[in-house]
């Protein structure tokens, strides 16, 4: 997507939500990857590029892009989904 012009804000957010959903597919399974700094940085880099495209900003902003695009950090979302998944496993085991 071009930085200036292109789809409007709502369409950009929808495309970003789809991309983040794809990134987080099976997150509880590969959550251990987040402990390796190099791989965590790669995921954060992809998310940062996506956030910059969503908010239509230039490459010079860093962490602000996530805030402007209303996205949570990939680290946080991965841990959150893992905790929810493990909680569901424990609930099933108790039955």
Buried (B, 14 or more C-beta within 10 A) or exposed (E): BEEEEEBEEEEBBEBBEEBBEEBBEEBBEBBEBBEEEEEBEEBBEBBBEBBBBBBBBEEEBEEEBBEBBEBEBBBEBBBEBBEEBEEEEEEEEEE
